[in-house]
Amino acid sequence: MKSESIYDTYDRKTNLHFDSRVVHGALGCEPVTGAVSFPIFQTATFRHRGFGLSTGYDYTRVQNPTRQELERTMAILENGEEGFAFSSGQAANMAVFGLLKPGDHVLLSDDIYGGTYRICSEFLRQAGCKFTCLDMGDPAAVEAAIRQETRMLFVETPTNPTMKTADIRALAEMAERHGLLLAVDNTFLTPYFQKPLELGAHIVVHSGTKYLCGHNDVVAGLAAVRRKALADHFRLQMKTRGNGLSPFDSWLLLRGLKTLSLRMEKHNANARAVAEWLKRHNRVKKVYDPGIGGMLSFELDSEEAVHRLLSNVNMILFAESLGGAETLITYPLTQTHESIPCEIRQRLGINERLVRLSVGVEDVRDIIWDLKQALES
Ligand SMILES: Cc1ncc(COP(=O)(O)O)c(C=O)c1O
């Protein structure tokens, strides 16, 4: 069918700096009406003007202008060829692991989000694939673990929740040498602090629910890729599984993205101040501080102290998730990392004394005051 989409040409904004790109997106303004806020195309289907004629849009499961604006914006921000907006980070990760065929093997960060581990332990096994978890920060160990049937490295950096980091460029060179795909979950740092595709990764994925959205009001997954063949795979997954992000949620993501740079600066500054304060508190035995971004974890001297902290925080919210304006405190053992087998959790330090903090954008004095009163209650 002939496509006459008015949205076909968009500007990759290569002349603009990152902070301007987040504000201006791909098309930015809607070209017909000039609407500054890109509209929500709340429609399931699109009328054809005649036989053999299409506007470039047929059915929202397959493509929708609002989702497309978000996808193109993500491709611009991550410096990829194409972007994809899924209904959750899990859906985006399922599309990544959907690249594997029976018999394939994947190497994963050991200290990975519990839901990602569950994809491997439940679905990959059923699909006849194998996986090995290891410290991706140790390139020699990674290289030694590569087998004949290894096809992918899947990395979180920093990891969730113990904030271990990996050298994406070194892993990308290794992937190239062995003909592997390198996928990076960039949820914690976002393209504001880290651009995995520029460092040689083939795929970057996000729980868009977190910093990219930034307001704890949407569940979304985003991905960007460097190669056309990978883009075709992601498109087919979305079309077939029907897990593309809705027009309204895509619009909320576009709105959230406009302030990504501002928010990340404030998250980062607040997190560093909180980490320094925690390091000096006598109930805090260990602080996992990656030194960048808004996330940190810390270990208290007893399980009871953790229960008291979680029960007594006031402004800080005891809730799962991260990356929103509000400071959230999470208990990985029973929340985000419940799916990880107990012996692996203990080995990684995900124990009953560990809490994770997503440091918000409030006045840092209020965050520290709340932690102090809850720790000392
Ligand atoms: C690092 C990371 N990746 C992926 C996911 C899954 O994303 P979602 O909850 O949007 O499905 C999460 C969720 O917490 C996460 O923290």
The ligand as an ORCA input file, in Angstrom:
! r2SCAN-3c Opt
* xyz 0 1
  C      16.734     -2.521     36.053
  C      15.324     -2.923     35.699
  N      15.087     -3.463     34.491
  C      13.844     -3.845     34.121
  C      12.766     -3.710     34.986
  C      11.398     -4.142     34.547
  O      10.642     -3.021     34.189
  P       9.052     -2.866     34.373
  O       8.750     -2.910     35.834
  O       8.764     -1.535     33.740
  O       8.407     -3.987     33.652
  C      12.971     -3.138     36.247
  C      11.845     -2.972     37.182
  O      12.001     -2.646     38.334
  C      14.287     -2.740     36.617
  O      14.550     -2.195     37.817
*
